Amino acid sequence: MDHSSIEAAERETFEEIGYRIDLSNERPFFAINFEEGFDDYYLVEREIDIESLTLQYEEVQKVK
């Protein structure tokens, strides 16, 4: 199944810290291209209550 980098970033943000983010109006801050693909990097700033986050311990130990 093929997913856009926006869909993947939104999904992973929710899975790893429990925050639903809408990146539909964002563009990648930068991209790295490889012979067989690419990585998009999104840098976004949001005011959120970090106490309300649910961290996936295997992936994230700390947020600030």
Biopython code that builds the backbone (N, CA, C, O; Angstrom):
import numpy as np
from Bio.PDB.StructureBuilder import StructureBuilder

atoms = [
    (1, "MET", "N", (0.849, -1.185, 0.000)),
    (1, "MET", "CA", (0.000, 0.000, 0.000)),
    (1, "MET", "C", (0.890, 1.242, 0.000)),
    (1, "MET", "O", (1.815, 1.343, 0.806)),
    (2, "ASP", "N", (0.620, 2.163, -0.878)),
    (2, "ASP", "CA", (1.407, 3.378, -1.019)),
    (2, "ASP", "C", (0.770, 4.510, -0.205)),
    (2, "ASP", "O", (-0.431, 4.753, -0.322)),
    (3, "HIS", "N", (1.564, 5.200, 0.614)),
    (3, "HIS", "CA", (1.072, 6.311, 1.412)),
    (3, "HIS", "C", (1.924, 7.540, 1.121)),
    (3, "HIS", "O", (3.122, 7.431, 0.862)),
    (4, "SER", "N", (1.297, 8.699, 1.165)),
    (4, "SER", "CA", (2.076, 9.921, 0.997)),
    (4, "SER", "C", (2.877, 10.178, 2.268)),
    (4, "SER", "O", (2.565, 9.635, 3.328)),
    (5, "SER", "N", (3.893, 10.993, 2.157)),
    (5, "SER", "CA", (4.702, 11.302, 3.332)),
    (5, "SER", "C", (3.873, 12.051, 4.369)),
    (5, "SER", "O", (4.119, 11.904, 5.566)),
    (6, "ILE", "N", (2.893, 12.853, 3.939)),
    (6, "ILE", "CA", (2.018, 13.556, 4.885)),
    (6, "ILE", "C", (1.208, 12.550, 5.686)),
    (6, "ILE", "O", (1.139, 12.644, 6.912)),
    (7, "GLU", "N", (0.589, 11.582, 5.000)),
    (7, "GLU", "CA", (-0.199, 10.560, 5.697)),
    (7, "GLU", "C", (0.677, 9.780, 6.676)),
    (7, "GLU", "O", (0.261, 9.500, 7.800)),
    (8, "ALA", "N", (1.871, 9.437, 6.251)),
    (8, "ALA", "CA", (2.779, 8.685, 7.114)),
    (8, "ALA", "C", (3.186, 9.510, 8.335)),
    (8, "ALA", "O", (3.212, 8.984, 9.448)),
    (9, "ALA", "N", (3.498, 10.775, 8.150)),
    (9, "ALA", "CA", (3.901, 11.634, 9.267)),
    (9, "ALA", "C", (2.746, 11.834, 10.243)),
    (9, "ALA", "O", (2.948, 11.801, 11.457)),
    (10, "GLU", "N", (1.540, 12.040, 9.723)),
    (10, "GLU", "CA", (0.369, 12.195, 10.596)),
    (10, "GLU", "C", (0.123, 10.909, 11.387)),
    (10, "GLU", "O", (-0.124, 10.960, 12.592)),
    (11, "ARG", "N", (0.189, 9.767, 10.719)),
    (11, "ARG", "CA", (-0.040, 8.479, 11.375)),
    (11, "ARG", "C", (1.010, 8.212, 12.445)),
    (11, "ARG", "O", (0.670, 7.826, 13.564)),
    (12, "GLU", "N", (2.276, 8.412, 12.116)),
    (12, "GLU", "CA", (3.348, 8.140, 13.068)),
    (12, "GLU", "C", (3.314, 9.096, 14.257)),
    (12, "GLU", "O", (3.618, 8.691, 15.379)),
    (13, "THR", "N", (2.952, 10.346, 14.031)),
    (13, "THR", "CA", (2.831, 11.300, 15.139)),
    (13, "THR", "C", (1.779, 10.822, 16.128)),
    (13, "THR", "O", (1.985, 10.877, 17.340)),
    (14, "PHE", "N", (0.649, 10.352, 15.606)),
    (14, "PHE", "CA", (-0.395, 9.834, 16.499)),
    (14, "PHE", "C", (0.047, 8.545, 17.190)),
    (14, "PHE", "O", (-0.160, 8.386, 18.393)),
    (15, "GLU", "N", (0.648, 7.634, 16.446)),
    (15, "GLU", "CA", (1.062, 6.357, 17.035)),
    (15, "GLU", "C", (2.145, 6.538, 18.100)),
    (15, "GLU", "O", (2.139, 5.837, 19.111)),
    (16, "GLU", "N", (3.062, 7.461, 17.883)),
    (16, "GLU", "CA", (4.216, 7.570, 18.769)),
    (16, "GLU", "C", (4.037, 8.532, 19.931)),
    (16, "GLU", "O", (4.648, 8.341, 20.983)),
    (17, "ILE", "N", (3.200, 9.581, 19.764)),
    (17, "ILE", "CA", (2.998, 10.502, 20.894)),
    (17, "ILE", "C", (1.527, 10.772, 21.193)),
    (17, "ILE", "O", (1.222, 11.531, 22.114)),
    (18, "GLY", "N", (0.619, 10.177, 20.447)),
    (18, "GLY", "CA", (-0.801, 10.336, 20.734)),
    (18, "GLY", "C", (-1.372, 11.687, 20.351)),
    (18, "GLY", "O", (-2.373, 12.117, 20.923)),
    (19, "TYR", "N", (-0.760, 12.355, 19.404)),
    (19, "TYR", "CA", (-1.227, 13.683, 18.974)),
    (19, "TYR", "C", (-1.660, 13.621, 17.518)),
    (19, "TYR", "O", (-0.903, 13.190, 16.648)),
    (20, "ARG", "N", (-2.892, 14.057, 17.266)),
    (20, "ARG", "CA", (-3.393, 14.110, 15.886)),
    (20, "ARG", "C", (-3.001, 15.459, 15.278)),
    (20, "ARG", "O", (-3.455, 16.513, 15.722)),
    (21, "ILE", "N", (-2.163, 15.399, 14.271)),
    (21, "ILE", "CA", (-1.686, 16.615, 13.615)),
    (21, "ILE", "C", (-2.219, 16.644, 12.184)),
    (21, "ILE", "O", (-2.311, 15.611, 11.522)),
    (22, "ASP", "N", (-2.561, 17.819, 11.729)),
    (22, "ASP", "CA", (-3.030, 18.002, 10.354)),
    (22, "ASP", "C", (-1.906, 18.683, 9.570)),
    (22, "ASP", "O", (-1.588, 19.849, 9.804)),
    (23, "LEU", "N", (-1.320, 17.947, 8.651)),
    (23, "LEU", "CA", (-0.220, 18.483, 7.841)),
    (23, "LEU", "C", (-0.660, 18.818, 6.421)),
    (23, "LEU", "O", (0.175, 19.029, 5.542)),
    (24, "SER", "N", (-1.980, 18.868, 6.196)),
    (24, "SER", "CA", (-2.478, 19.063, 4.833)),
    (24, "SER", "C", (-2.034, 20.388, 4.215)),
    (24, "SER", "O", (-1.995, 20.507, 2.990)),
    (25, "ASN", "N", (-1.702, 21.377, 5.029)),
    (25, "ASN", "CA", (-1.247, 22.665, 4.502)),
    (25, "ASN", "C", (0.253, 22.864, 4.684)),
    (25, "ASN", "O", (0.756, 23.982, 4.571)),
    (26, "GLU", "N", (0.961, 21.781, 4.964)),
    (26, "GLU", "CA", (2.416, 21.854, 5.185)),
    (26, "GLU", "C", (3.162, 21.229, 4.014)),
    (26, "GLU", "O", (2.654, 20.344, 3.324)),
    (27, "ARG", "N", (4.363, 21.709, 3.815)),
    (27, "ARG", "CA", (5.278, 21.111, 2.835)),
    (27, "ARG", "C", (6.479, 20.600, 3.618)),
    (27, "ARG", "O", (6.793, 21.130, 4.684)),
    (28, "PRO", "N", (7.147, 19.587, 3.106)),
    (28, "PRO", "CA", (8.357, 19.127, 3.807)),
    (28, "PRO", "C", (9.367, 20.261, 3.942)),
    (28, "PRO", "O", (9.544, 21.059, 3.021)),
    (29, "PHE", "N", (10.024, 20.325, 5.093)),
    (29, "PHE", "CA", (11.063, 21.326, 5.320)),
    (29, "PHE", "C", (12.268, 21.019, 4.442)),
    (29, "PHE", "O", (12.897, 21.923, 3.892)),
    (30, "PHE", "N", (12.582, 19.725, 4.318)),
    (30, "PHE", "CA", (13.596, 19.278, 3.369)),
    (30, "PHE", "C", (13.360, 17.811, 3.058)),
    (30, "PHE", "O", (12.630, 17.122, 3.770)),
    (31, "ALA", "N", (13.978, 17.347, 2.001)),
    (31, "ALA", "CA", (13.854, 15.946, 1.582)),
    (31, "ALA", "C", (15.237, 15.417, 1.244)),
    (31, "ALA", "O", (16.098, 16.140, 0.744)),
    (32, "ILE", "N", (15.425, 14.144, 1.529)),
    (32, "ILE", "CA", (16.657, 13.461, 1.152)),
    (32, "ILE", "C", (16.264, 12.362, 0.181)),
    (32, "ILE", "O", (15.427, 11.513, 0.487)),
    (33, "ASN", "N", (16.877, 12.391, -0.990)),
    (33, "ASN", "CA", (16.587, 11.396, -2.018)),
    (33, "ASN", "C", (17.635, 10.302, -2.013)),
    (33, "ASN", "O", (18.832, 10.559, -1.888)),
    (34, "PHE", "N", (17.156, 9.075, -2.151)),
    (34, "PHE", "CA", (18.012, 7.899, -2.220)),
    (34, "PHE", "C", (17.782, 7.221, -3.562)),
    (34, "PHE", "O", (16.845, 7.560, -4.286)),
    (35, "GLU", "N", (18.622, 6.281, -3.884)),
    (35, "GLU", "CA", (18.469, 5.553, -5.141)),
    (35, "GLU", "C", (17.107, 4.871, -5.231)),
    (35, "GLU", "O", (16.515, 4.797, -6.308)),
    (36, "GLU", "N", (16.615, 4.376, -4.103)),
    (36, "GLU", "CA", (15.346, 3.662, -4.106)),
    (36, "GLU", "C", (14.291, 4.337, -3.229)),
    (36, "GLU", "O", (13.527, 3.646, -2.556)),
    (37, "GLY", "N", (14.233, 5.654, -3.221)),
    (37, "GLY", "CA", (13.194, 6.321, -2.441)),
    (37, "GLY", "C", (13.633, 7.672, -1.927)),
    (37, "GLY", "O", (14.567, 8.285, -2.444)),
    (38, "PHE", "N", (12.938, 8.125, -0.895)),
    (38, "PHE", "CA", (13.211, 9.444, -0.334)),
    (38, "PHE", "C", (12.703, 9.499, 1.102)),
    (38, "PHE", "O", (11.870, 8.688, 1.507)),
    (39, "ASP", "N", (13.211, 10.462, 1.869)),
    (39, "ASP", "CA", (12.709, 10.784, 3.202)),
    (39, "ASP", "C", (12.343, 12.256, 3.203)),
    (39, "ASP", "O", (13.167, 13.108, 2.871)),
    (40, "ASP", "N", (11.093, 12.557, 3.581)),
    (40, "ASP", "CA", (10.653, 13.940, 3.776)),
    (40, "ASP", "C", (10.708, 14.262, 5.256)),
    (40, "ASP", "O", (10.343, 13.433, 6.089)),
    (41, "TYR", "N", (11.159, 15.455, 5.585)),
    (41, "TYR", "CA", (11.242, 15.914, 6.969)),
    (41, "TYR", "C", (10.348, 17.129, 7.138)),
    (41, "TYR", "O", (10.465, 18.111, 6.405)),
    (42, "TYR", "N", (9.454, 17.049, 8.112)),
    (42, "TYR", "CA", (8.531, 18.137, 8.419)),
    (42, "TYR", "C", (8.934, 18.753, 9.749)),
    (42, "TYR", "O", (9.131, 18.040, 10.733)),
    (43, "LEU", "N", (9.054, 20.052, 9.781)),
    (43, "LEU", "CA", (9.295, 20.789, 11.014)),
    (43, "LEU", "C", (8.095, 21.691, 11.234)),
    (43, "LEU", "O", (7.854, 22.616, 10.458)),
    (44, "VAL", "N", (7.351, 21.424, 12.286)),
    (44, "VAL", "CA", (6.165, 22.225, 12.588)),
    (44, "VAL", "C", (6.206, 22.645, 14.048)),
    (44, "VAL", "O", (6.765, 21.943, 14.890)),
    (45, "GLU", "N", (5.619, 23.778, 14.338)),
    (45, "GLU", "CA", (5.567, 24.295, 15.700)),
    (45, "GLU", "C", (4.113, 24.437, 16.092)),
    (45, "GLU", "O", (3.337, 25.098, 15.402)),
    (46, "ARG", "N", (3.740, 23.814, 17.209)),
    (46, "ARG", "CA", (2.375, 23.863, 17.715)),
    (46, "ARG", "C", (2.406, 24.075, 19.222)),
    (46, "ARG", "O", (3.297, 23.569, 19.904)),
    (47, "GLU", "N", (1.439, 24.817, 19.741)),
    (47, "GLU", "CA", (1.247, 24.945, 21.182)),
    (47, "GLU", "C", (0.327, 23.816, 21.618)),
    (47, "GLU", "O", (-0.856, 23.807, 21.276)),
    (48, "ILE", "N", (0.869, 22.859, 22.375)),
    (48, "ILE", "CA", (0.056, 21.748, 22.868)),
    (48, "ILE", "C", (0.406, 21.467, 24.321)),
    (48, "ILE", "O", (1.496, 21.806, 24.783)),
    (49, "ASP", "N", (-0.514, 20.853, 25.029)),
    (49, "ASP", "CA", (-0.286, 20.437, 26.406)),
    (49, "ASP", "C", (0.422, 19.091, 26.370)),
    (49, "ASP", "O", (-0.205, 18.071, 26.089)),
    (50, "ILE", "N", (1.721, 19.076, 26.651)),
    (50, "ILE", "CA", (2.471, 17.829, 26.534)),
    (50, "ILE", "C", (2.046, 16.815, 27.589)),
    (50, "ILE", "O", (2.317, 15.623, 27.438)),
    (51, "GLU", "N", (1.390, 17.259, 28.644)),
    (51, "GLU", "CA", (0.882, 16.324, 29.649)),
    (51, "GLU", "C", (-0.231, 15.453, 29.083)),
    (51, "GLU", "O", (-0.509, 14.382, 29.625)),
    (52, "SER", "N", (-0.879, 15.895, 27.995)),
    (52, "SER", "CA", (-1.977, 15.131, 27.407)),
    (52, "SER", "C", (-1.486, 14.087, 26.401)),
    (52, "SER", "O", (-2.287, 13.315, 25.874)),
    (53, "LEU", "N", (-0.188, 14.057, 26.132)),
    (53, "LEU", "CA", (0.353, 13.121, 25.158)),
    (53, "LEU", "C", (0.517, 11.725, 25.761)),
    (53, "LEU", "O", (0.714, 11.574, 26.967)),
    (54, "THR", "N", (0.432, 10.724, 24.913)),
    (54, "THR", "CA", (0.660, 9.340, 25.313)),
    (54, "THR", "C", (1.846, 8.828, 24.514)),
    (54, "THR", "O", (1.719, 8.524, 23.328)),
    (55, "LEU", "N", (2.992, 8.736, 25.163)),
    (55, "LEU", "CA", (4.216, 8.358, 24.467)),
    (55, "LEU", "C", (4.309, 6.848, 24.276)),
    (55, "LEU", "O", (4.035, 6.079, 25.198)),
    (56, "GLN", "N", (4.691, 6.436, 23.089)),
    (56, "GLN", "CA", (4.954, 5.028, 22.811)),
    (56, "GLN", "C", (6.388, 4.771, 23.275)),
    (56, "GLN", "O", (7.345, 5.170, 22.611)),
    (57, "TYR", "N", (6.525, 4.106, 24.413)),
    (57, "TYR", "CA", (7.821, 3.990, 25.072)),
    (57, "TYR", "C", (8.915, 3.427, 24.171)),
    (57, "TYR", "O", (10.062, 3.869, 24.248)),
    (58, "GLU", "N", (8.584, 2.469, 23.327)),
    (58, "GLU", "CA", (9.606, 1.866, 22.459)),
    (58, "GLU", "C", (10.170, 2.844, 21.442)),
    (58, "GLU", "O", (11.263, 2.628, 20.917)),
    (59, "GLU", "N", (9.445, 3.913, 21.158)),
    (59, "GLU", "CA", (9.859, 4.882, 20.140)),
    (59, "GLU", "C", (10.266, 6.236, 20.724)),
    (59, "GLU", "O", (11.169, 6.892, 20.205)),
    (60, "VAL", "N", (9.604, 6.650, 21.798)),
    (60, "VAL", "CA", (9.804, 8.013, 22.339)),
    (60, "VAL", "C", (9.931, 7.934, 23.851)),
    (60, "VAL", "O", (9.046, 7.399, 24.519)),
    (61, "GLN", "N", (11.019, 8.461, 24.400)),
    (61, "GLN", "CA", (11.178, 8.474, 25.839)),
    (61, "GLN", "C", (10.835, 9.827, 26.449)),
    (61, "GLN", "O", (10.508, 9.906, 27.634)),
    (62, "LYS", "N", (10.906, 10.905, 25.644)),
    (62, "LYS", "CA", (10.755, 12.234, 26.227)),
    (62, "LYS", "C", (10.297, 13.237, 25.170)),
    (62, "LYS", "O", (10.691, 13.154, 24.007)),
    (63, "VAL", "N", (9.469, 14.173, 25.589)),
    (63, "VAL", "CA", (9.085, 15.296, 24.733)),
    (63, "VAL", "C", (9.242, 16.585, 25.528)),
    (63, "VAL", "O", (9.183, 16.582, 26.758)),
    (64, "LYS", "N", (9.439, 17.679, 24.816)),
    (64, "LYS", "CA", (9.485, 18.979, 25.496)),
    (64, "LYS", "C", (9.092, 20.066, 24.540)),
    (64, "LYS", "O", (9.066, 21.238, 24.915)),
]
sb = StructureBuilder()
sb.init_structure("model")
sb.init_model(0)
sb.init_chain("A")
sb.init_seg("    ")
for serial, (resi, resn, name, xyz) in enumerate(atoms, 1):
    if name == "N":
        sb.init_residue(resn, " ", resi, " ")
    sb.init_atom(name, np.array(xyz, "f"), 0.0, 1.0, " ", f" {name:<3s}", serial, name[0])
structure = sb.get_structure()
